[in-house]
Amino acid sequence: MILNIIDTSTTIVAPATAAGGAVMVTRLSGSRAIEIADKIFRGRKPLAECEGYTLHYGTIRNEQSEVIDDVVVALFRAPNSYTGDDTVEITTHGSEHICSELLRLAIGYGATMATPGEFTRRAFLAGKMDLSRAEAVADIISSDSSWAHTIASTQMRGGYSAKLAEMRGELLRLCSLLELELDFSEEDVEFADRTLLKSIITDVEHQVSVLLTSFSTGNAIKNGVNVAIVGEPNVGKSTLLNALVEDDRAMVSDVAGTTRDTIEATTIIDGIRFRFVDTAGIHDTANELEKMGIERTHRAIEKAYIILHLTSAENPEFKDIERNADQHYIQAVNKIDKSIDIDRSSAGSTLYISAKQNIGIDELRRRLRSTVDTSSLNANSVVVSNMRHYAALRAAHEALLSAHAAIESNMPSDLISEDIRQVLHHLGEITGEITSDDILHSIFSKFCIGK
């Protein structure tokens, strides 16, 4: 169940866009939105007499009827609005003074300042969208690459929700049949065919597994692909970072050990954001500052989606680096412009580049991009990119395995039903059918004010 201790009876106001541009939008929403707007706005007729989904040109005026700005007002009537309440969006010029005056007037006439994410939270509580779609609103605002936008857009349009609703619907039907059996326990009847039950559980388990598997790609696309550039001192890690992002982000020097701390920079490669971490060179040292830098290098390696191991053509040996089996690993020999006698007979997948001369950098970009498999993704793909969803799906998967084992062992109906109820609970946590006010506050507090 949803625990709602949030007061949604007030009328809220907030800028929906940042001040300082050519125009900006201020949003009013609530039972008194139209009444308050009519105290500020002067058009051909009062907004209270106008239909929803209409635009109105006029002026906003202060308490002395002095014109503050020429504006366009968009009117949305309940329940056909983003929040489900009467909503007025006032487009003004982008002056910070105009914005502050408009907010002051709205608050003076009875509106309250919206908290972060309050418009979307009200939309969720009014049943205009489920929780996963509400979270997608924040994701689409923060998306900084084409693939991140695609995933968030699909989720916001309900593709993810539809998949979860389909699974929950099947499980609810099964659960009701199992619980019906309990009412006839003395008659030893089965309303839920065990073969069909096992088949559906297996199918849902497969679908959940597919969603879980998609998280690695989804998380990388949403948050950026972490690439740790590692190697010994003076192999050209900083020069390579600068070449990859096409900017002088890292200080470059011929002196070994110039980089003593991690330096980060990002770039977009074919619609995917990559986050490169230039690390301190790995070597034995008694210098305490260098030791601290090397410790941070090892932490960067642990967090990396891709380990880009760099060495120099002057000494093209790769020392072992401890890494996880699920991490991508790329070897590259740098500074080939300084050594014409390079033995590439056993190169294998090793790349040969010159970061300084921009040789082989495009091929390296292609290799980096190939680690993120988007071949099966399209505008309708359902991909998990949210850690909260991933945790809930893992818990649901464990409950599905337990239910499957219970069916195989011919366990009583009530025990099988309890496992399925657990699956329903965890899937419901994703969509918001099962949640608490603490979870809602945690989610919506990360939104910007005005959304």
C-alpha positions in Angstrom: 0.0 0.0 0.0 1.0 3.6 -0.5 1.5 5.6 2.7 0.5 9.2 1.9 1.2 11.7 4.6 1.9 14.4 2.1 -0.6 17.3 2.0 -1.8 17.6 -1.6 -4.6 20.0 -0.9 -2.5 23.1 -1.2 -1.8 25.0 -4.4 1.9 25.0 -5.3 4.0 27.2 -7.4 7.6 27.0 -8.8 9.6 28.0 -11.9 9.7 25.1 -14.3 12.6 26.5 -16.2 15.7 28.4 -15.2 15.7 32.2 -15.2 18.2 34.0 -17.4 17.1 32.7 -20.9 14.9 34.4 -23.4 11.8 33.0 -21.8 10.9 31.0 -18.7 7.9 29.1 -17.4 6.3 29.3 -13.9 3.9 26.6 -13.0 0.9 26.8 -10.6 -1.0 23.6 -9.7 -3.7 22.8 -7.2 -7.4 23.5 -6.4 -6.8 27.3 -6.3 -4.4 27.5 -9.3 -6.9 29.2 -11.6 -8.2 31.5 -8.9 -4.7 32.7 -7.9 -3.7 33.1 -11.6 -6.7 35.3 -12.2 -5.5 37.7 -9.5 -2.2 38.1 -11.4 -3.1 37.7 -15.0 -5.2 40.0 -17.2 -6.3 38.6 -20.6 -9.4 39.0 -22.8 -11.4 37.2 -20.1 -10.8 35.5 -16.8 -9.2 32.1 -16.9 -12.0 30.7 -14.7 -14.3 31.2 -17.8 -11.9 29.4 -20.2 -11.7 25.8 -21.3 -8.7 23.6 -20.6 -5.9 23.0 -23.1 -6.0 26.6 -24.2 -3.4 29.4 -24.5 -4.1 33.0 -23.5 -2.1 36.2 -24.2 -2.2 39.0 -21.7 -0.2 40.7 -18.9 0.8 39.9 -15.3 0.3 42.8 -12.9 1.2 43.5 -9.3 -1.1 44.6 -6.4 -1.2 48.2 -7.8 -2.2 46.9 -11.3 1.2 47.8 -12.7 2.2 45.7 -15.7 5.2 43.4 -14.9 5.4 41.6 -18.2 3.5 40.4 -21.3 2.9 36.7 -21.0 1.3 33.6 -22.5 -0.7 31.4 -20.2 -1.4 27.7 -20.8 -4.5 26.4 -18.9 -5.0 22.7 -18.0 -8.1 21.7 -16.1 -8.3 18.7 -13.7 -8.2 15.8 -14.1 -6.6 16.3 -17.5 -3.2 17.8 -16.4 0.2 16.5 -15.5 -0.6 16.5 -11.8 -4.3 15.7 -12.1 -5.1 19.1 -10.6 -6.0 22.5 -12.2 -2.7 23.7 -13.6 -1.6 27.1 -15.0 1.8 27.6 -16.8 2.8 31.2 -17.3 5.5 31.9 -19.9 7.3 35.2 -19.2 10.5 36.8 -20.4 13.5 35.2 -18.7 14.3 38.0 -16.3 15.1 36.9 -12.7 13.2 40.0 -11.5 10.1 39.0 -13.3 10.3 35.5 -12.0 10.8 36.6 -8.4 7.9 39.1 -8.7 5.6 36.4 -10.1 6.5 33.9 -7.4 6.0 36.6 -4.7 2.5 37.5 -6.0 1.4 33.9 -6.3 2.6 33.1 -2.7 1.0 36.3 -1.5 -2.4 35.2 -2.9 -2.2 31.8 -1.2 0.1 29.5 -3.1 3.0 27.7 -1.4 6.5 27.1 -2.9 6.8 23.6 -4.4 9.4 21.3 -2.9 11.8 19.3 -5.3 9.8 16.9 -7.4 6.4 17.9 -5.9 4.6 18.2 -9.2 5.7 14.7 -10.3 5.0 13.3 -6.8 1.4 14.7 -7.0 1.1 13.1 -10.5 2.1 9.8 -9.0 -0.3 10.1 -6.0 -3.1 11.0 -8.4 -2.5 7.9 -10.4 -1.4 9.7 -13.5 1.8 7.6 -13.6 3.4 4.8 -11.6 6.6 5.2 -9.7 8.9 3.8 -12.3 7.5 6.3 -14.9 7.9 9.1 -12.4 11.5 8.2 -11.9 12.0 8.2 -15.6 11.0 11.8 -15.6 14.1 12.6 -13.6 16.2 10.3 -15.8 15.1 12.0 -19.0 15.9 15.4 -17.6 19.4 14.3 -16.6 20.1 12.2 -19.7 23.3 13.4 -21.4 23.5 11.0 -24.3 21.2 9.7 -27.0 21.0 6.2 -25.6 20.4 7.4 -22.1 17.5 9.5 -23.4 16.1 6.5 -25.4 16.1 4.3 -22.3 14.5 7.0 -20.1 12.0 7.9 -22.8 10.8 4.3 -23.2 10.4 3.9 -19.4 8.5 7.3 -19.2 6.1 6.2 -21.9 5.3 3.1 -19.9 7.1 0.3 -21.7 8.7 -0.9 -18.5 5.5 -0.6 -16.6 3.6 -2.6 -19.1 6.1 -5.4 -18.9 5.8 -5.5 -15.1 2.0 -5.3 -15.2 1.9 -8.3 -17.5 4.0 -10.3 -15.1 2.1 -9.2 -12.0 -1.2 -10.0 -13.7 -0.3 -13.6 -14.4 1.0 -14.1 -10.9 -2.0 -12.5 -9.3 -4.3 -14.9 -11.2 -2.2 -17.9 -10.0 -2.1 -16.6 -6.5 -5.9 -16.3 -6.3 -6.3 -19.9 -7.6 -3.9 -21.2 -5.0 -5.6 -19.4 -2.2 -8.9 -20.7 -3.4 -7.6 -24.2 -2.9 -7.1 -23.3 0.8 -10.9 -22.8 1.1 -11.4 -26.4 -0.1 -8.4 -28.0 1.6 -10.5 -30.8 3.1 -11.7 -31.8 -0.4 -8.2 -32.1 -1.8 -8.9 -30.2 -5.0 -6.5 -28.3 -7.3 -7.7 -25.2 -9.0 -4.2 -24.2 -10.2 -2.8 -26.9 -12.5 0.7 -27.5 -11.2 2.2 -28.1 -14.7 0.8 -24.8 -15.9 1.8 -23.1 -12.7 5.4 -24.3 -13.1 5.4 -23.2 -16.8 4.2 -19.6 -15.9 6.7 -19.3 -13.0 9.5 -20.4 -15.3 8.4 -17.9 -17.9 8.2 -15.0 -15.4 11.6 -16.1 -14.0 13.1 -15.9 -17.5 11.6 -12.4 -18.0 13.0 -11.2 -14.7 16.4 -12.7 -15.5 16.5 -10.8 -18.8 15.7 -7.6 -17.0 18.4 -8.3 -14.5 20.9 -9.0 -17.2 20.1 -5.7 -18.9 21.1 -3.7 -15.9 24.8 -3.9 -16.7 24.2 -2.1 -20.0 21.5 0.1 -18.7 23.5 1.4 -15.7 26.5 2.0 -17.9 24.4 4.0 -20.4 22.5 6.0 -17.7 25.5 6.9 -15.6 28.3 6.8 -18.1 30.8 4.0 -18.9 33.7 4.2 -16.3 37.0 3.7 -18.0 40.2 3.5 -15.8 43.3 4.3 -17.8 46.1 2.5 -16.0 49.7 1.6 -16.4 53.2 2.4 -15.2 54.4 6.0 -14.9 55.2 7.9 -18.1 53.4 5.7 -20.6 51.2 8.5 -21.7 48.0 8.0 -19.8 47.4 11.8 -19.4 48.1 12.4 -23.1 45.7 9.6 -24.0 42.9 11.0 -21.8 43.4 14.4 -23.5 43.3 12.8 -27.0 40.2 10.8 -26.2 38.2 13.8 -24.9 39.9 16.2 -27.4 40.7 18.7 -24.6 43.7 19.5 -22.3 42.1 18.1 -19.2 45.2 16.4 -17.7 48.6 18.0 -17.1 51.2 16.4 -19.4 54.9 16.2 -18.7 57.9 14.0 -19.6 58.6 13.7 -15.9 57.4 10.3 -14.6 54.8 10.4 -11.8 53.3 13.8 -12.8 49.8 12.4 -12.1 49.5 11.7 -8.4 45.7 11.8 -8.2 42.9 10.6 -10.4 41.6 13.0 -13.0 38.3 12.5 -14.7 36.9 13.7 -18.0 33.9 12.6 -20.2 33.1 12.4 -23.9 30.3 11.0 -26.0 31.2 8.1 -28.4 28.4 7.1 -30.7 25.6 8.1 -28.4 27.2 6.7 -25.2 28.9 8.8 -22.5 32.3 7.5 -21.4 33.9 8.7 -18.1 37.7 8.4 -18.3 39.8 8.3 -15.2 43.5 9.2 -15.6 45.2 7.4 -12.8 48.6 7.6 -11.0 51.2 5.2 -12.5 51.4 1.9 -10.7 54.9 1.2 -9.4 56.8 0.5 -6.2 57.6 3.7 -4.3 58.4 5.0 -0.8 56.9 8.4 -1.5 53.7 8.7 0.7 51.9 11.0 -1.8 52.6 8.6 -4.6 51.4 5.7 -2.5 48.1 7.5 -1.9 47.7 8.1 -5.6 48.3 4.4 -6.3 45.7 3.4 -3.7 43.2 5.6 -5.6 44.3 4.0 -8.8 43.4 0.5 -7.4 40.0 1.9 -6.3 39.4 3.3 -9.8 40.2 -0.1 -11.2 37.6 -1.8 -8.9 34.9 0.6 -10.0 35.7 0.5 -13.7 33.5 -1.0 -16.4 36.5 -1.0 -18.7 40.2 -1.2 -17.7 42.3 0.4 -20.4 45.8 -0.9 -19.7 48.4 1.3 -21.3 52.1 0.6 -21.8 54.8 2.3 -23.9 56.4 1.0 -27.2 59.7 1.6 -25.5 58.9 -1.1 -23.1 55.8 -2.9 -24.3 55.2 -5.3 -21.4 51.9 -5.6 -19.5 52.2 -6.4 -15.9 49.3 -8.3 -14.4 46.4 -6.2 -13.0 43.9 -7.8 -10.7 40.4 -7.5 -12.1 36.9 -9.0 -12.0 35.7 -11.5 -14.6 32.8 -9.2 -15.7 35.1 -6.2 -16.4 36.1 -5.4 -19.9 39.9 -5.3 -20.5 41.7 -3.5 -23.3 45.5 -3.4 -23.9 47.1 -0.6 -25.8 50.7 0.1 -26.6 51.3 3.9 -26.8 54.1 6.0 -28.3 54.5 4.0 -31.4 55.7 7.2 -33.1 58.9 6.9 -31.0 59.7 3.3 -31.9 59.7 2.1 -35.5 60.9 -1.5 -34.6 57.9 -2.9 -32.9 57.2 -6.6 -32.9 53.5 -7.0 -33.6 53.6 -10.7 -34.5 51.8 -11.7 -31.3 49.7 -8.6 -30.9 46.4 -10.4 -30.8 43.8 -7.9 -29.6 46.4 -5.4 -28.4 46.1 -1.9 -30.0 49.1 0.1 -31.1 48.6 3.9 -30.8 50.2 7.2 -30.5 48.1 9.5 -28.3 50.4 12.4 -29.1 50.2 12.0 -32.9 46.5 10.8 -32.8 47.4 7.5 -34.4 45.0 4.6 -33.7 42.7 6.8 -31.5 39.6 6.3 -33.7 40.2 2.5 -33.5 40.5 2.7 -29.8 37.2 4.7 -29.6 35.5 1.9 -31.7 36.9 -0.7 -29.3 35.6 1.2 -26.3 32.2 1.6 -27.9 32.0 -2.1 -28.7 32.0 -3.0 -25.0 28.5 -1.6 -24.6 26.2 -3.8 -26.6 23.2 -1.8 -27.9 22.6 -4.0 -30.9 19.4 -5.4 -29.5 18.2 -2.1 -28.2 15.7 0.2 -29.9 13.1 2.8 -28.9 10.9 0.1 -27.4 13.5 -1.9 -25.5 12.9 -2.4 -21.8 16.2 -1.9 -20.0 16.8 -1.6 -16.3 19.0 1.3 -15.4 17.8 2.1 -11.8 19.6 0.5 -8.9 16.4 0.4 -6.8 14.7 -1.5 -9.5 17.6 -3.9 -9.9 17.5 -4.7 -6.1 13.8 -5.3 -6.2 14.1 -7.6 -9.3 16.9 -9.6 -7.6 14.6 -10.1 -4.6 11.7 -11.1 -6.9 14.0 -13.6 -8.7 15.0 -15.3 -5.5 11.3 -15.6 -4.5 10.6 -17.1 -8.0 13.3 -19.7 -7.5 11.8 -20.5 -4.1 8.3 -20.9 -5.6 9.7 -23.1 -8.4 11.4 -25.3 -5.8 8.2 -25.5 -3.7 6.2 -26.7 -6.8 8.8 -29.3 -7.6 8.7 -30.6 -4.0 4.8 -30.7 -4.0 4.7 -28.3 -1.2 1.3 -27.1 0.1 -0.7 -24.4 -1.7 -0.2 -21.8 1.1 3.6 -22.1 0.9 3.7 -21.7 -2.8 1.2 -18.8 -2.6 3.5 -17.1 0.0 6.5 -17.2 -2.4 4.4 -15.8 -5.2 3.1 -13.1 -2.9 6.7 -12.1 -2.2 7.3 -11.8 -6.0 4.3 -9.6 -6.3 5.5 -7.5 -3.4 8.9 -6.8 -4.9 7.6 -6.1 -8.4 5.0 -3.7 -6.7 7.9 -1.9 -5.1 9.1 -0.9 -8.5 5.8 0.5 -9.8 4.9 2.1 -6.4 1.9 -0.2 -5.7 3.9 -1.2 -2.6 5.8 1.7 -1.1 6.2 4.0 1.8 6.5 7.7 2.3 10.2 7.4 3.1 10.8 5.8 -0.3 8.8 8.5 -2.0 10.7 11.3 -0.2 14.0 9.7 -1.1 13.0 9.5 -4.8 11.4 12.9 -5.3 13.9 14.9 -3.2 16.4 14.2 -6.0 14.2 16.0 -8.5 14.6 19.6 -9.4 12.2 22.2 -8.1 9.4 22.8 -10.7 9.2 19.2 -11.9 
